[in-house]
Amino acid sequence: MLAIASSSTRNTIVRAFATRSINSNISAVLSSRIQSPTSTTKRTMIGNILNLFGGGQGAGLISPAEALPGRAQKMANIDGLRHYVLGNKLEEVPEGYKVAIFANGCFWGSEKGIWRFPYGIHSTAVGYCGGFSPNPTYEEACSGQTGHTEGVRVVYNPELISFVDIMRWFWEAHDPASGMGQGNDRGTQYRSGFYYDNEEEKQLLEASKAAYEAVLKGDKTITTEIAAASDYEQYGGIWFFGEPYHQQYLSKPGARPYCSAQPQGVSVPDFDDWCPEDLKEKYRPKLPESFWKKYAPKRGCSIISEPNAVILESSY
């Protein structure tokens, strides 16, 4: 007599099959993001496929208990790898420098906007943040089964560039009210997030969020996840570097000009209007308004058409 599996058993079997299918079959489709001349079409196809496995549009963030187990060993071999444009080692954080980690959709364009800052940036890197599975691969992160979102790690000199400058670019370089996705890319792996290191950064993020939400057109509600980086230590850490081929991708020969982030063409209100009084002196922006007037993200995805080189101070 054939036994009928329980609902929980069937779910376990389906989930195991989906995970194996994603890791063994979808990797070839995902690689088309690099190789195919129709990247936008392919990424839309990927989003539709991932809908079937819980990683696409309409799916909620996976729970830590349900996430893939991950692994102890590093998956991205970036030991000694240097920034393709700036030349500095991606992993190093010089004494006195700080790290900012955020996610605002497709990580290629998000990274490029920051490395072009005229001063203060030691390195940028792309990877996976805000998830529950240690050391994920790109394919696993894109499956929606690790909880990660495509992120950017910035190593910067706070004496030369302010956390607020980086934060302003973050807000203006995407649509922070788009929920689980950005542009053509839909799924929890494209959600907006900023992961703070201390209470002051938290205050700045929350205050600027309220100010920016108030000026967004269409009465939009910002869905950006604002959380402490330390919250993710129990899952192996907030950050895992992406594969070498993703690093500074848009600057490399043969790169496909693709970015799904959707800047709204709206500026963050004046710093003095929203910043808590006791933080103004410490976090005052270093980039002048003349920089933002010329180089602020334009509505739509415009960063892919910009030069790869660092912006010169003499140009604004």
N, C-alpha and C positions, 0 to 999 in steps of 0.2 A: 504493500500500500504506500502510495506516495505521500510523504509528509508535506504539509503546507507550512511554509516559513512564516514566522511572526512578522509583524510590521517592522519591528526594530531590526530583525535579522535582514529583511529585504532591504531596508535603508542602508545597513552596513555593507551589503553586497553591492548595491548600486553605487554607493560612495567609493568603495574600493575600485570598482570598474572605472568610474569616472576619473579617479586620480591616476590610474594606470594609463587610461586613454589620453589624458592631458599630457602626461610626461613623455609618452612614447610617440604620439601621433601629431599633437598640435605644435610641437617644436619646429617642424618643417614649415608650417604655416607662419608661425611667429617670425622665422628667419627672413620671410619676405619683406619685413619692415626694413631690412638692410639691403636686400638684393633686388627687390622688385621695383620696376619703374613706376608702378601704380601703388605707392605706399598707402595713400589715403583709402583706396578701395580695399586693399588687403587688410588694413587695420579695422575697417568696418566689418569685413568678413570675420575677423578674429573676435570682435565684440559680439557678433551674432552667435558664433560657436560657443564662446564662453558663457553666454546666457544659459546654455543647456547645462552648464556645470556649476552654476551659482556665482560666476564672476562677472556677469554682464549687467546691463541696465535693468533696474528694478530689484536687483538682489540686495539684501542687507549685508552689513559687515558680518563676517563669520565670527563665531565665538572662539575664545582661546581654547576651549575644550575640544572643539571640532576641527581646529586648524591642523594642517600637516605637521608632523613631528619635527621637521627640520633636521639639522645635523650639527655636530660639534666642529667639523672642519670648515675652513673658509672655502667658499665656492668660487669667488672671484680672485684670481691670482694677480693682485696689483702690487705685490711687494716691489718696491723700488720704482714703480711706474711714475713717470713725470707728466705734469700737465702739458697737453699738446700745444697750448698757446703760451702759457706763462712760464713753463719750464721747471716749476717747483715740484717736489715730490708730493703726491696726492695724500699720503697718509700722515705726513709730518705736521705738527702744530708747534711753531717756534715759541719760545718763551715770551709771555706777554700777549700772545695772540688768542683769539677766541674762535669758537665754532658755532655756526648757526645752521639749523636743519629745518627745512620746510618742503612742502609739496604743493604744487599748483598745476597739476595736469601733466602733460607730456614733459618728461624731465630734460629732453634735449634742449628745447628752447628756453626753459626756465634757467638752466645752467648757463647758457650763452649770455643771457642778459646781464648776469652778475659778473662773469669774468671780464666783461668789457668795461667795468667801472674804471675810471681814470686813475685811481690810487686806492691803496689799502687792502687789496685782495691778494692773498698769498696763493690760494688755490680754490678751485671748485671741483666737485665730483658728483656723479649721479649714482643712485642706488635705491635701496628699499628701506622704508622707515614706517614706524607706527604699526608694526605687525607682531605676530605671535610665534612664528616659526623661525628658529635661528638659521642663519646662513642660507637663505632661499636662492634658487636660481631665478633667472628672468621668467622662464616658462611657468615656474611655480607661483611667482608673484602675480603674473598675468592671469593665472587660473582663478584668482580670487580666494584661493584656499589657504593662504598664509596670513591674510589680514593686512599685508603691506600696501603702501601706496608709493608710486614713483616719486622719489625725492631728490633733493639737492643738498649737498653739504658744502658750506662755505667756511673757509679758514681766513680770518681777517684780522687786521690790526686796528683795535678800537681807538688808537690815538689818531688814526688817519681816516677811518670811515666809521660811521655810527651804526649801531644795531638798527636804529630808526631808518637809515638809508636803505639797508637791506630789506627791512620790513616794508617800506613804502614800495619798493620794486615788486615785492611779493604780492601786495594787494593789487597793484595796478597792472600786473602782467598776466592776469587771468580773470575768470569770472568766479568770484568766491561764493556765489549764490547758486551754483549749478549742481549741487548735491553730489551724487555718486558718478561723476564723470566730468569731462571737459571736451567741448566740441564733438568731434566724431567718435571720441574714445569714451565708452561708457563702462562703468564697473567700479567697484570699490577701490581698485588699484589706481584710479585716477582722481580720487577725492582730494579736496583741499585740506591742508593741515600745516600747523606751525608748532614746533616742539621746543618749549622754553627751558632754560637752564636755571633760572632763579625767579624770585617773586617780582623783581623789577621788570624783567622781560614780560612776565605774565601781565602786569599792569599796563605796560605799553601796548601789548597785543590786544587786550580787551578794550582799552580806551580808543585805540585807532580803529578797531573793528566797529565799535558803535558809531564813530564819526564817519567812517566810510559807508556804512550801511545807510546812514541818513542822507547821503548824497547820490547813491546809486539810483539810476533811472528805473522806473517801473515798480517802485516800492519793494525792491528785492530784499529777501531775508538771507543774510550770509550764513552759509552752512559749514564754514571752515572749522575744522577740529583744532582746538587750542588745548594742548595738554603738556604736562611736564615730561621731559625726556626721561627722567628717573622712573616714571611709571612703567617703563618698558624694560627695566633691568631684569625683572623676573622672567622675561621672555628672551633673554640673551642680549638685550641692548636695543636702543632706539634705531641704530643705523647699521646697515650692511652694504658694502660697496657693490655696485653693479659690475658686470663683466667688462674687461678692458675695451672691447669694441664699442661699448656705449659711451665711454668717457670722451667728452668734448667731441661727440660724434659730428655735429654740424660743421666743425672746422676742418674735417678730414676730406681728402680728395675722394670724389665719387659719392659723397654723402647725399642721400635723398633729402630734398628740402621740405621736411615735414615737421609740423608742430601743431598740436590740437588746442593749445591754450587759447582762451578767448578774452583778451583784454577788453575792457568796457569803454576805454577812452575817457575815463573819469579820474580826476586827480584826488588823492587823499587831501582832506582839508588841512589848512595851515597848522603846523606843529604846535604853535602857542595856543591854538584854540582847543586842542583836545588833550595835550600831554599833562599828566599830573604835575602840579607845581613843583613838588620836591624832586622831580626827575629831569626837569628841563635843562639844568646846567650840565648834568652828566651825559645826557643822551641827545643833546642838540645836534641836528643834522650837519654833516660835513659837506655834502654836495649842495651847491648853490641852486637857486631856482632857475638860473640860466641853463644849467645842465638839464633839468627836467623839462623845460620849455622846448628844448631841441631833441632830447633823447628819451623822453618818457615813452612807455609802450603805447602804441597806437591801437585803435579799435580793430578787432580781428587779430590774426596772428601775423605780426610784422617782423619779428626778430630774425626769422630765417633769411630775410633779404638784406640784413645789415652786415657790414664787414665783420670779420672775425677778430681783428686787432683791437687792442685796448684803446679806448677813446682818449684823445689828447685833450689836456686842459685848455689848450689854445684854440680848440674848435668850438667852444661855447662861451 
